Amino acid sequence: MEIEKVAYKLLDERGYRGTSMLGIAKAAKASNETLYRWYGDKNGLFKTMIESNARETKVALAAAVRDDADPLATLEHVAPILLSMLLGEKAISLNRAAASDESGELGTMIAAGGRDCMFPLIEKLIARGLATGVLAAPSARLATEWFLGLLIGDLQTRRVIGTLPLPSDEDIRSRATAAASAFRKLCGT
């Protein structure tokens, strides 16, 4: 959507605090009233952007939980989608802005629309693996932290601070495959 593209552009240029609904409306050649009608307020717009960015990963995880899909196969399938989203320009833009947002509002929204949604879904998958004996770990929570640590490591931080370029699709697939393999060795039975 054009409004979200403009919002990301202004976010990169001005930061979260310096990005206003009026500024977005002007740059998008839309009315300020339209933005408020669609999103409610600035927080509503950014919440929509965060949810939109995470949608593909969340849908894949929710479907796997709902359909009782194989936990390891699901993690292998979702890992490149999740990593691609976390290292993509949109997530990096949001995280850079959140890092400089003294109010903490944007960071709170990112956590609520991102990790706080994804972690419990991954944890449910892993809990199923523990219950069925496919996985072995002290707890589903700890195993979820291990999986995410293996997958993400410090890559997102390095992207946010500008020391790592956008990885290629092949780099993403390779990292996801390596993380899934290491997790299988660590927790597989």
Rosetta constraint file for C-alpha pairs under 8 A:
AtomPair CA 1 CA 5 HARMONIC 6.45 0.50
AtomPair CA 2 CA 6 HARMONIC 6.20 0.50
AtomPair CA 2 CA 28 HARMONIC 6.72 0.50
AtomPair CA 3 CA 7 HARMONIC 6.11 0.50
AtomPair CA 3 CA 24 HARMONIC 7.04 0.50
AtomPair CA 3 CA 25 HARMONIC 7.57 0.50
AtomPair CA 3 CA 28 HARMONIC 5.76 0.50
AtomPair CA 4 CA 8 HARMONIC 6.18 0.50
AtomPair CA 4 CA 45 HARMONIC 7.97 0.50
AtomPair CA 4 CA 49 HARMONIC 6.66 0.50
AtomPair CA 5 CA 9 HARMONIC 6.30 0.50
AtomPair CA 6 CA 10 HARMONIC 6.17 0.50
AtomPair CA 6 CA 24 HARMONIC 6.25 0.50
AtomPair CA 6 CA 27 HARMONIC 6.61 0.50
AtomPair CA 6 CA 28 HARMONIC 6.09 0.50
AtomPair CA 7 CA 11 HARMONIC 5.92 0.50
AtomPair CA 7 CA 19 HARMONIC 7.58 0.50
AtomPair CA 7 CA 24 HARMONIC 5.79 0.50
AtomPair CA 8 CA 12 HARMONIC 6.19 0.50
AtomPair CA 8 CA 90 HARMONIC 7.22 0.50
AtomPair CA 8 CA 93 HARMONIC 6.98 0.50
AtomPair CA 8 CA 94 HARMONIC 7.88 0.50
AtomPair CA 9 CA 13 HARMONIC 6.35 0.50
AtomPair CA 10 CA 14 HARMONIC 5.64 0.50
AtomPair CA 10 CA 15 HARMONIC 7.23 0.50
AtomPair CA 10 CA 19 HARMONIC 6.04 0.50
AtomPair CA 10 CA 24 HARMONIC 7.25 0.50
AtomPair CA 11 CA 15 HARMONIC 4.64 0.50
AtomPair CA 11 CA 16 HARMONIC 5.68 0.50
AtomPair CA 11 CA 18 HARMONIC 7.66 0.50
AtomPair CA 11 CA 19 HARMONIC 5.90 0.50
AtomPair CA 11 CA 93 HARMONIC 7.19 0.50
AtomPair CA 11 CA 94 HARMONIC 7.66 0.50
AtomPair CA 11 CA 97 HARMONIC 6.74 0.50
AtomPair CA 12 CA 93 HARMONIC 6.17 0.50
AtomPair CA 12 CA 97 HARMONIC 7.25 0.50
AtomPair CA 14 CA 18 HARMONIC 4.88 0.50
AtomPair CA 14 CA 19 HARMONIC 5.87 0.50
AtomPair CA 15 CA 19 HARMONIC 6.20 0.50
AtomPair CA 15 CA 97 HARMONIC 5.14 0.50
AtomPair CA 15 CA 100 HARMONIC 7.35 0.50
AtomPair CA 15 CA 101 HARMONIC 7.57 0.50
AtomPair CA 16 CA 97 HARMONIC 5.51 0.50
AtomPair CA 16 CA 98 HARMONIC 7.07 0.50
AtomPair CA 16 CA 100 HARMONIC 7.91 0.50
AtomPair CA 16 CA 101 HARMONIC 6.27 0.50
AtomPair CA 16 CA 106 HARMONIC 7.40 0.50
AtomPair CA 17 CA 101 HARMONIC 6.70 0.50
AtomPair CA 19 CA 23 HARMONIC 6.57 0.50
AtomPair CA 19 CA 24 HARMONIC 7.25 0.50
AtomPair CA 20 CA 24 HARMONIC 6.23 0.50
AtomPair CA 20 CA 42 HARMONIC 7.01 0.50
AtomPair CA 21 CA 25 HARMONIC 6.01 0.50
AtomPair CA 21 CA 32 HARMONIC 6.58 0.50
AtomPair CA 21 CA 35 HARMONIC 7.06 0.50
AtomPair CA 21 CA 36 HARMONIC 7.85 0.50
AtomPair CA 21 CA 41 HARMONIC 7.42 0.50
AtomPair CA 21 CA 42 HARMONIC 5.98 0.50
AtomPair CA 22 CA 26 HARMONIC 6.12 0.50
AtomPair CA 22 CA 32 HARMONIC 5.55 0.50
AtomPair CA 23 CA 27 HARMONIC 6.15 0.50
AtomPair CA 24 CA 28 HARMONIC 5.93 0.50
AtomPair CA 25 CA 29 HARMONIC 5.84 0.50
AtomPair CA 25 CA 30 HARMONIC 4.81 0.50
AtomPair CA 25 CA 31 HARMONIC 5.56 0.50
AtomPair CA 25 CA 32 HARMONIC 5.22 0.50
AtomPair CA 25 CA 35 HARMONIC 6.84 0.50
AtomPair CA 26 CA 30 HARMONIC 6.22 0.50
AtomPair CA 26 CA 31 HARMONIC 7.25 0.50
AtomPair CA 26 CA 32 HARMONIC 7.71 0.50
AtomPair CA 30 CA 34 HARMONIC 6.89 0.50
AtomPair CA 30 CA 35 HARMONIC 7.57 0.50
AtomPair CA 31 CA 35 HARMONIC 6.70 0.50
AtomPair CA 32 CA 36 HARMONIC 6.39 0.50
AtomPair CA 33 CA 37 HARMONIC 6.03 0.50
AtomPair CA 34 CA 38 HARMONIC 6.09 0.50
AtomPair CA 35 CA 39 HARMONIC 5.85 0.50
AtomPair CA 35 CA 40 HARMONIC 7.31 0.50
AtomPair CA 35 CA 41 HARMONIC 7.63 0.50
AtomPair CA 36 CA 40 HARMONIC 4.54 0.50
AtomPair CA 36 CA 41 HARMONIC 5.44 0.50
AtomPair CA 39 CA 44 HARMONIC 4.94 0.50
AtomPair CA 39 CA 45 HARMONIC 5.07 0.50
AtomPair CA 39 CA 48 HARMONIC 7.75 0.50
AtomPair CA 40 CA 44 HARMONIC 5.65 0.50
AtomPair CA 40 CA 45 HARMONIC 7.45 0.50
AtomPair CA 41 CA 45 HARMONIC 6.41 0.50
AtomPair CA 42 CA 46 HARMONIC 6.32 0.50
AtomPair CA 43 CA 47 HARMONIC 5.91 0.50
AtomPair CA 43 CA 106 HARMONIC 7.91 0.50
AtomPair CA 44 CA 48 HARMONIC 6.14 0.50
AtomPair CA 45 CA 49 HARMONIC 6.30 0.50
AtomPair CA 46 CA 50 HARMONIC 6.15 0.50
AtomPair CA 46 CA 106 HARMONIC 7.76 0.50
AtomPair CA 46 CA 109 HARMONIC 7.85 0.50
AtomPair CA 47 CA 51 HARMONIC 6.15 0.50
AtomPair CA 47 CA 109 HARMONIC 6.21 0.50
AtomPair CA 47 CA 110 HARMONIC 7.66 0.50
AtomPair CA 47 CA 113 HARMONIC 7.11 0.50
AtomPair CA 48 CA 52 HARMONIC 5.94 0.50
AtomPair CA 49 CA 53 HARMONIC 6.17 0.50
AtomPair CA 50 CA 54 HARMONIC 6.36 0.50
AtomPair CA 50 CA 91 HARMONIC 7.84 0.50
AtomPair CA 50 CA 109 HARMONIC 7.69 0.50
AtomPair CA 50 CA 110 HARMONIC 6.33 0.50
AtomPair CA 50 CA 113 HARMONIC 6.06 0.50
AtomPair CA 50 CA 114 HARMONIC 7.28 0.50
AtomPair CA 51 CA 55 HARMONIC 5.82 0.50
AtomPair CA 51 CA 113 HARMONIC 5.63 0.50
AtomPair CA 51 CA 114 HARMONIC 7.44 0.50
AtomPair CA 53 CA 85 HARMONIC 6.94 0.50
AtomPair CA 53 CA 90 HARMONIC 7.05 0.50
AtomPair CA 53 CA 91 HARMONIC 7.28 0.50
AtomPair CA 54 CA 58 HARMONIC 6.14 0.50
AtomPair CA 54 CA 85 HARMONIC 6.88 0.50
AtomPair CA 54 CA 113 HARMONIC 7.48 0.50
AtomPair CA 54 CA 114 HARMONIC 6.47 0.50
AtomPair CA 55 CA 59 HARMONIC 5.96 0.50
AtomPair CA 56 CA 60 HARMONIC 6.25 0.50
AtomPair CA 56 CA 81 HARMONIC 7.50 0.50
AtomPair CA 57 CA 61 HARMONIC 6.22 0.50
AtomPair CA 57 CA 78 HARMONIC 6.66 0.50
AtomPair CA 57 CA 81 HARMONIC 6.05 0.50
AtomPair CA 57 CA 82 HARMONIC 5.66 0.50
AtomPair CA 57 CA 85 HARMONIC 7.89 0.50
AtomPair CA 57 CA 118 HARMONIC 7.92 0.50
AtomPair CA 58 CA 62 HARMONIC 5.94 0.50
AtomPair CA 58 CA 117 HARMONIC 7.45 0.50
AtomPair CA 58 CA 118 HARMONIC 6.33 0.50
AtomPair CA 59 CA 63 HARMONIC 6.03 0.50
AtomPair CA 60 CA 64 HARMONIC 6.29 0.50
AtomPair CA 60 CA 78 HARMONIC 6.81 0.50
AtomPair CA 61 CA 65 HARMONIC 6.25 0.50
AtomPair CA 61 CA 74 HARMONIC 7.59 0.50
AtomPair CA 61 CA 78 HARMONIC 7.15 0.50
AtomPair CA 61 CA 118 HARMONIC 7.67 0.50
AtomPair CA 61 CA 121 HARMONIC 6.13 0.50
AtomPair CA 61 CA 122 HARMONIC 6.99 0.50
AtomPair CA 62 CA 66 HARMONIC 6.05 0.50
AtomPair CA 62 CA 121 HARMONIC 6.55 0.50
AtomPair CA 63 CA 67 HARMONIC 5.88 0.50
AtomPair CA 64 CA 68 HARMONIC 5.90 0.50
AtomPair CA 64 CA 69 HARMONIC 4.89 0.50
AtomPair CA 64 CA 70 HARMONIC 7.74 0.50
AtomPair CA 64 CA 71 HARMONIC 7.92 0.50
AtomPair CA 64 CA 74 HARMONIC 6.63 0.50
AtomPair CA 64 CA 125 HARMONIC 7.68 0.50
AtomPair CA 65 CA 69 HARMONIC 6.55 0.50
AtomPair CA 65 CA 121 HARMONIC 6.97 0.50
AtomPair CA 65 CA 124 HARMONIC 6.90 0.50
AtomPair CA 65 CA 125 HARMONIC 6.12 0.50
AtomPair CA 69 CA 73 HARMONIC 7.76 0.50
AtomPair CA 69 CA 74 HARMONIC 6.69 0.50
AtomPair CA 70 CA 74 HARMONIC 6.00 0.50
AtomPair CA 70 CA 129 HARMONIC 7.76 0.50
AtomPair CA 71 CA 75 HARMONIC 6.14 0.50
AtomPair CA 71 CA 125 HARMONIC 5.19 0.50
AtomPair CA 71 CA 126 HARMONIC 6.12 0.50
AtomPair CA 71 CA 128 HARMONIC 7.07 0.50
AtomPair CA 71 CA 129 HARMONIC 5.82 0.50
AtomPair CA 72 CA 76 HARMONIC 6.19 0.50
AtomPair CA 72 CA 129 HARMONIC 7.76 0.50
AtomPair CA 72 CA 180 HARMONIC 7.91 0.50
AtomPair CA 72 CA 184 HARMONIC 7.46 0.50
AtomPair CA 73 CA 77 HARMONIC 6.15 0.50
AtomPair CA 74 CA 78 HARMONIC 5.95 0.50
AtomPair CA 75 CA 79 HARMONIC 5.68 0.50
AtomPair CA 75 CA 122 HARMONIC 7.88 0.50
AtomPair CA 75 CA 180 HARMONIC 7.01 0.50
AtomPair CA 76 CA 80 HARMONIC 7.66 0.50
AtomPair CA 76 CA 176 HARMONIC 7.19 0.50
AtomPair CA 76 CA 177 HARMONIC 6.91 0.50
AtomPair CA 76 CA 180 HARMONIC 5.68 0.50
AtomPair CA 77 CA 81 HARMONIC 7.56 0.50
AtomPair CA 78 CA 82 HARMONIC 6.00 0.50
AtomPair CA 79 CA 83 HARMONIC 6.02 0.50
AtomPair CA 79 CA 151 HARMONIC 7.18 0.50
AtomPair CA 79 CA 176 HARMONIC 5.33 0.50
AtomPair CA 79 CA 177 HARMONIC 7.91 0.50
AtomPair CA 79 CA 180 HARMONIC 7.52 0.50
AtomPair CA 80 CA 84 HARMONIC 5.82 0.50
AtomPair CA 80 CA 172 HARMONIC 5.92 0.50
AtomPair CA 80 CA 173 HARMONIC 5.61 0.50
AtomPair CA 80 CA 175 HARMONIC 7.92 0.50
AtomPair CA 80 CA 176 HARMONIC 5.23 0.50
AtomPair CA 81 CA 85 HARMONIC 6.20 0.50
AtomPair CA 82 CA 86 HARMONIC 6.16 0.50
AtomPair CA 83 CA 87 HARMONIC 6.05 0.50
AtomPair CA 83 CA 151 HARMONIC 7.18 0.50
AtomPair CA 83 CA 152 HARMONIC 6.74 0.50
AtomPair CA 83 CA 172 HARMONIC 6.70 0.50
AtomPair CA 83 CA 176 HARMONIC 7.32 0.50
AtomPair CA 84 CA 88 HARMONIC 5.73 0.50
AtomPair CA 84 CA 169 HARMONIC 7.80 0.50
AtomPair CA 84 CA 172 HARMONIC 6.38 0.50
AtomPair CA 85 CA 90 HARMONIC 7.92 0.50
AtomPair CA 85 CA 91 HARMONIC 6.71 0.50
AtomPair CA 86 CA 91 HARMONIC 5.61 0.50
AtomPair CA 86 CA 92 HARMONIC 7.28 0.50
AtomPair CA 86 CA 156 HARMONIC 6.63 0.50
AtomPair CA 87 CA 91 HARMONIC 6.51 0.50
AtomPair CA 87 CA 92 HARMONIC 6.37 0.50
AtomPair CA 87 CA 155 HARMONIC 7.41 0.50
AtomPair CA 87 CA 156 HARMONIC 5.70 0.50
AtomPair CA 87 CA 159 HARMONIC 6.79 0.50
AtomPair CA 87 CA 166 HARMONIC 6.89 0.50
AtomPair CA 87 CA 167 HARMONIC 7.62 0.50
AtomPair CA 88 CA 92 HARMONIC 6.21 0.50
AtomPair CA 88 CA 166 HARMONIC 6.90 0.50
AtomPair CA 89 CA 93 HARMONIC 5.91 0.50
AtomPair CA 89 CA 166 HARMONIC 7.69 0.50
AtomPair CA 90 CA 94 HARMONIC 6.22 0.50
AtomPair CA 91 CA 95 HARMONIC 6.03 0.50
AtomPair CA 92 CA 96 HARMONIC 5.96 0.50
AtomPair CA 92 CA 156 HARMONIC 7.49 0.50
AtomPair CA 92 CA 159 HARMONIC 6.74 0.50
AtomPair CA 92 CA 160 HARMONIC 5.53 0.50
AtomPair CA 93 CA 97 HARMONIC 6.25 0.50
AtomPair CA 93 CA 160 HARMONIC 7.73 0.50
AtomPair CA 94 CA 98 HARMONIC 6.08 0.50
AtomPair CA 94 CA 106 HARMONIC 7.79 0.50
AtomPair CA 94 CA 110 HARMONIC 7.76 0.50
AtomPair CA 95 CA 99 HARMONIC 6.06 0.50
AtomPair CA 95 CA 107 HARMONIC 7.34 0.50
AtomPair CA 95 CA 110 HARMONIC 7.84 0.50
AtomPair CA 95 CA 160 HARMONIC 6.71 0.50
AtomPair CA 96 CA 100 HARMONIC 6.73 0.50
AtomPair CA 96 CA 160 HARMONIC 5.69 0.50
AtomPair CA 96 CA 161 HARMONIC 7.69 0.50
AtomPair CA 97 CA 101 HARMONIC 6.16 0.50
AtomPair CA 97 CA 106 HARMONIC 7.64 0.50
AtomPair CA 98 CA 104 HARMONIC 6.89 0.50
AtomPair CA 98 CA 105 HARMONIC 7.77 0.50
AtomPair CA 98 CA 106 HARMONIC 5.20 0.50
AtomPair CA 98 CA 107 HARMONIC 4.98 0.50
AtomPair CA 99 CA 107 HARMONIC 7.40 0.50
AtomPair CA 101 CA 105 HARMONIC 7.30 0.50
AtomPair CA 101 CA 106 HARMONIC 6.93 0.50
AtomPair CA 101 CA 107 HARMONIC 7.80 0.50
AtomPair CA 104 CA 108 HARMONIC 6.12 0.50
AtomPair CA 105 CA 109 HARMONIC 6.32 0.50
AtomPair CA 106 CA 110 HARMONIC 6.12 0.50
AtomPair CA 107 CA 111 HARMONIC 6.14 0.50
AtomPair CA 108 CA 112 HARMONIC 6.16 0.50
AtomPair CA 109 CA 113 HARMONIC 6.01 0.50
AtomPair CA 110 CA 114 HARMONIC 5.56 0.50
AtomPair CA 110 CA 115 HARMONIC 7.63 0.50
AtomPair CA 111 CA 115 HARMONIC 5.22 0.50
AtomPair CA 111 CA 116 HARMONIC 5.69 0.50
AtomPair CA 112 CA 116 HARMONIC 5.01 0.50
AtomPair CA 112 CA 117 HARMONIC 6.60 0.50
AtomPair CA 113 CA 117 HARMONIC 6.01 0.50
AtomPair CA 114 CA 118 HARMONIC 6.07 0.50
AtomPair CA 115 CA 119 HARMONIC 5.49 0.50
AtomPair CA 116 CA 120 HARMONIC 6.93 0.50
AtomPair CA 117 CA 121 HARMONIC 6.96 0.50
AtomPair CA 118 CA 122 HARMONIC 6.28 0.50
AtomPair CA 119 CA 123 HARMONIC 5.96 0.50
AtomPair CA 119 CA 144 HARMONIC 7.23 0.50
AtomPair CA 120 CA 124 HARMONIC 6.09 0.50
AtomPair CA 121 CA 125 HARMONIC 6.44 0.50
AtomPair CA 122 CA 126 HARMONIC 6.22 0.50
AtomPair CA 122 CA 144 HARMONIC 6.43 0.50
AtomPair CA 123 CA 127 HARMONIC 5.93 0.50
AtomPair CA 123 CA 140 HARMONIC 5.53 0.50
AtomPair CA 123 CA 141 HARMONIC 5.90 0.50
AtomPair CA 123 CA 143 HARMONIC 7.84 0.50
AtomPair CA 123 CA 144 HARMONIC 5.58 0.50
AtomPair CA 124 CA 128 HARMONIC 6.20 0.50
AtomPair CA 124 CA 140 HARMONIC 7.52 0.50
AtomPair CA 125 CA 129 HARMONIC 6.42 0.50
AtomPair CA 126 CA 130 HARMONIC 6.22 0.50
AtomPair CA 126 CA 135 HARMONIC 7.35 0.50
AtomPair CA 126 CA 140 HARMONIC 5.57 0.50
AtomPair CA 126 CA 143 HARMONIC 7.19 0.50
AtomPair CA 126 CA 144 HARMONIC 6.93 0.50
AtomPair CA 127 CA 131 HARMONIC 6.08 0.50
AtomPair CA 127 CA 139 HARMONIC 7.71 0.50
AtomPair CA 127 CA 140 HARMONIC 4.99 0.50
AtomPair CA 128 CA 132 HARMONIC 6.11 0.50
AtomPair CA 129 CA 133 HARMONIC 5.98 0.50
AtomPair CA 129 CA 134 HARMONIC 4.91 0.50
AtomPair CA 129 CA 135 HARMONIC 4.95 0.50
AtomPair CA 129 CA 136 HARMONIC 7.87 0.50
AtomPair CA 130 CA 134 HARMONIC 6.13 0.50
AtomPair CA 130 CA 135 HARMONIC 4.77 0.50
AtomPair CA 130 CA 136 HARMONIC 5.71 0.50
AtomPair CA 130 CA 137 HARMONIC 7.25 0.50
AtomPair CA 130 CA 140 HARMONIC 7.25 0.50
AtomPair CA 133 CA 189 HARMONIC 7.12 0.50
AtomPair CA 134 CA 188 HARMONIC 6.18 0.50
AtomPair CA 134 CA 189 HARMONIC 5.73 0.50
AtomPair CA 135 CA 187 HARMONIC 5.27 0.50
AtomPair CA 135 CA 188 HARMONIC 4.64 0.50
AtomPair CA 135 CA 189 HARMONIC 5.54 0.50
AtomPair CA 136 CA 187 HARMONIC 5.02 0.50
AtomPair CA 136 CA 188 HARMONIC 6.13 0.50
AtomPair CA 136 CA 189 HARMONIC 6.23 0.50
AtomPair CA 137 CA 142 HARMONIC 7.49 0.50
AtomPair CA 137 CA 143 HARMONIC 6.09 0.50
AtomPair CA 137 CA 187 HARMONIC 5.89 0.50
AtomPair CA 138 CA 142 HARMONIC 6.89 0.50
AtomPair CA 138 CA 143 HARMONIC 7.52 0.50
AtomPair CA 139 CA 143 HARMONIC 6.21 0.50
AtomPair CA 140 CA 144 HARMONIC 6.00 0.50
AtomPair CA 141 CA 145 HARMONIC 6.35 0.50
AtomPair CA 142 CA 146 HARMONIC 6.23 0.50
AtomPair CA 143 CA 147 HARMONIC 6.14 0.50
AtomPair CA 143 CA 187 HARMONIC 7.49 0.50
AtomPair CA 144 CA 148 HARMONIC 6.18 0.50
AtomPair CA 145 CA 149 HARMONIC 5.95 0.50
AtomPair CA 146 CA 150 HARMONIC 6.10 0.50
AtomPair CA 146 CA 183 HARMONIC 7.48 0.50
AtomPair CA 147 CA 151 HARMONIC 6.15 0.50
AtomPair CA 147 CA 179 HARMONIC 7.21 0.50
AtomPair CA 147 CA 180 HARMONIC 7.59 0.50
AtomPair CA 147 CA 183 HARMONIC 5.99 0.50
AtomPair CA 148 CA 152 HARMONIC 5.76 0.50
AtomPair CA 148 CA 153 HARMONIC 7.41 0.50
AtomPair CA 149 CA 153 HARMONIC 4.83 0.50
AtomPair CA 150 CA 179 HARMONIC 5.16 0.50
AtomPair CA 150 CA 182 HARMONIC 7.48 0.50
AtomPair CA 150 CA 183 HARMONIC 7.35 0.50
AtomPair CA 151 CA 175 HARMONIC 6.84 0.50
AtomPair CA 151 CA 176 HARMONIC 6.08 0.50
AtomPair CA 151 CA 179 HARMONIC 5.01 0.50
AtomPair CA 151 CA 180 HARMONIC 7.59 0.50
AtomPair CA 152 CA 156 HARMONIC 6.78 0.50
AtomPair CA 154 CA 158 HARMONIC 6.15 0.50
AtomPair CA 155 CA 159 HARMONIC 6.16 0.50
AtomPair CA 155 CA 164 HARMONIC 7.42 0.50
AtomPair CA 156 CA 160 HARMONIC 6.10 0.50
AtomPair CA 157 CA 161 HARMONIC 6.25 0.50
AtomPair CA 158 CA 162 HARMONIC 6.09 0.50
AtomPair CA 158 CA 163 HARMONIC 5.20 0.50
AtomPair CA 158 CA 164 HARMONIC 5.33 0.50
AtomPair CA 159 CA 163 HARMONIC 6.03 0.50
AtomPair CA 159 CA 164 HARMONIC 4.87 0.50
AtomPair CA 159 CA 165 HARMONIC 6.47 0.50
AtomPair CA 159 CA 166 HARMONIC 7.28 0.50
AtomPair CA 167 CA 171 HARMONIC 5.67 0.50
AtomPair CA 167 CA 172 HARMONIC 6.40 0.50
AtomPair CA 168 CA 172 HARMONIC 6.31 0.50
AtomPair CA 169 CA 173 HARMONIC 6.18 0.50
AtomPair CA 170 CA 174 HARMONIC 6.00 0.50
AtomPair CA 171 CA 175 HARMONIC 6.10 0.50
AtomPair CA 172 CA 176 HARMONIC 6.05 0.50
AtomPair CA 173 CA 177 HARMONIC 6.00 0.50
AtomPair CA 174 CA 178 HARMONIC 6.14 0.50
AtomPair CA 175 CA 179 HARMONIC 6.06 0.50
AtomPair CA 176 CA 180 HARMONIC 6.08 0.50
AtomPair CA 177 CA 181 HARMONIC 6.08 0.50
AtomPair CA 178 CA 182 HARMONIC 6.09 0.50
AtomPair CA 179 CA 183 HARMONIC 6.03 0.50
AtomPair CA 180 CA 184 HARMONIC 6.07 0.50
AtomPair CA 181 CA 185 HARMONIC 6.28 0.50
AtomPair CA 182 CA 186 HARMONIC 6.07 0.50
AtomPair CA 183 CA 187 HARMONIC 5.85 0.50
AtomPair CA 183 CA 188 HARMONIC 7.32 0.50
AtomPair CA 184 CA 188 HARMONIC 4.60 0.50
